[in-house]
Structure formats: structure tokens, C-alpha cells
Amino acid sequence: MMTLTHLKPAVPKHWLIAIAGLVWSTVGGMLCLMAWGWLRPMPPLRIIGLLTTGLALALILHRFMLARIARRNMDRICTYAERGCVFAFQAWRSYLMILVMIAVGSFLRHTMISREILSLLYTAMGGALILSSLAYFILFWRVRVKGAPCPPNKDDLPC
């Protein structure tokens, strides 16, 4: 008799780390591409100013917000048994936050907010997601390629 646990799409936890990094970097890249689409027709000096400001904001967002979230996610994944559900790369409550962020992004794109401001916001958030995704890839490298154990506490995580 087949139980529901046989239907669970389980993967080794190092793949959960890789999936999280891929999702974060892909979404960050998409946001940056959208911002670039708005920046491209602007004068070069304006583009440089907005990109510089957006990247500075990305560093701040990464350092004080997303790096902590990534650290918590990696710490949580490392506490799992050897295999976990493929959707467990994010905490379940984070899926609600993702939906809210998608809705806010869609709302902002359909407002009268200037594309300059939106490009700044999208560059900041996209850049921060890409920077924060690097910690997932570093941990994946350590665990999968080098064979190191998944760190049991957040002090050993790369971020």
C-alpha cells in the first residue's frame, strides 16, 4: 500500500540549498533586467547615478535584511534530515511574503510612480537578492563539492 509520504517530492538537503540560491538569484536577475529596461533609454549620466544609488541600496538591503533571512533559511535547511520536501527551500510563511512582494511589485508598476524611482527600487531589491544568493551557493559548494557537513548553527554559515 502506498502512503502519502511516497508522493512527497523529497531531495537531499544540499539540493534545497542550491534551489534557494537559484530562486533568489533568478528573481534578483529578473528585477535587475526590468530595471535595466527602464534605465536604458535615459541619458548615460542619469543611468550611472541611478545604478550607483541602486547598488548602494542593494548593499544595505543585503547586509541588514536579506543576509539575515538567507542565514535563517540555511540554518533551518541544515537542521533537516538528509532529505526534505523540494518546496522546503523556503519556510512556508515565506511563501506568503513572496506573494505579497509580487503583488506590491505589480501594483507599483501600474501606478504613476516614475520609472526612474522604480528602476532604483528594482535595482536595489534585485541586487540585494543576487548578493544574498551567493551565501547559498557557497554553502552548497562546501556541502556538495567539498563534502563538509551542513553547519549545525548559523555561526558557521557563509553570510
N, C-alpha and C positions, 0 to 999 in steps of 0.2 A: 504494500500500500504506500502510495506517495504522499508525503506530508508537504505542507506549505513551505517548509524550510528548503526543500529541494528546488523550489521555484525562485528562491531568493538569488538575485544576481550578485554573488559574492566574488570578490577579488582579493588577492593578497594586499595587506595594508600599504606596502610600498607603492602599489598602483593607485591607491586612494590619494597618496601624497602627490603623485605625478598628475593625476586628474585635476586635483585642486589647482596646481600650478598652471596647467594648461588652460583651465577655465578662466582663472584670474588674468593670465597674460593675453588670452584671446579677447576677452571683454575689454581689457585695457587698450589693446591694439585697435579694436573697433571704435572705441571712443576717440582715440587719437586720430584715426582716419577720418572720422566725421568732423573733428575739429579742423583738420587739415583742409578738408573740402570747403569749409567756411573761410579759412585763412588765405588760401591760395590766390583769390582774386585781389587781395589787399596789397597796398604798397609794401615793398620789402622791409623798410624800417619799421612799419607797423607790425608786420609778421614777426620780426625779431623781438620786438618789445613784448608782444603778446605771448610768444613762445617762451621767452625768458621768464616772464611772470608766471606763466602756467607751470613751467618746470620747477620754479622755486616753490610754488604752492604744492606741487606734487611731492617734493621732498618733505615738506611739513606734514602733509596728509599721511604720507608713508610712515614717517617717524612717530607721529603722535596718535595715529588711529589704525591704519591698516596693518602695520607691522605687529601690533598687539593682537589684532584679530587673527592674523596668519599664525602667530605663535600659539594662540589658544587652539586653533584648528589642528596644528601639527601635534601639539601636546595631547589633544583628545584622540587623534588618529593613532598615536603611538601607544595609547593605553588599550587599544582594541586587541582582541585575539588575533591570531595570524591572518585571518580573513574577515572582511567586512562587506556589508552591502555596498554596491558600487555608488549609490547615492549618498553614502555617509561621508563623502569628502567634505561636506558642509554639515554643520549642525542643522537639525530640522527647523529650528526657529530662524536660521539664517535664510532659508528659502523665502520666508515671508518678507524679510528685509530686501531680498533681491527683487521680489515682485513690486515692492514699494519704490525701489530705486528705478526700475524700468518705467513705472507709471509716472514718477516725477520727471524723468528724462523726456518721456513722450510729451508730457504736459508742457515742459519748458520749451521744447522745440515748436510747439504750436501757440506760443504766446508772442507778444510784441517785443520780447527781450532781444536786444541786438545780437547779431551773430558774433560780434566781437566778444561780448560777455560770455555767450555760450561756448565759443571756442576756448576761452580761458578756463571755464569750468570743466569742459570735457578734456582738455589737455591736462589739467590738474588731476582729475579723477583717473583718467586713463594712465597717465604716467605713474601715479601712486600705485595703481593695481599692478602695472608691469614691474615696478621696483619690488613690491611686496611678493610677487610671484617668484622672484629669484630665490627666496628662502626655501620655498617648496622644492625647487629644482636642486638646490644644494643638499637638502636633506635626502631627496630621492637618490642623488649620486652617492651619498655616504652609505645609505642603507642598501640599495640595489647593486651598485657597481663595486663599492669597496667592501661590502659585506658587514659593515658596522651595525650594531644593534640600533633599533629605533630608540632614541633617547627617552628615558622614562620621565624626565622632568624638563620643564621649559628652560632651565638654565643651560642645558646642553644643546638647545635648538639654534640653528643658524639664522638669527634675525634680531 
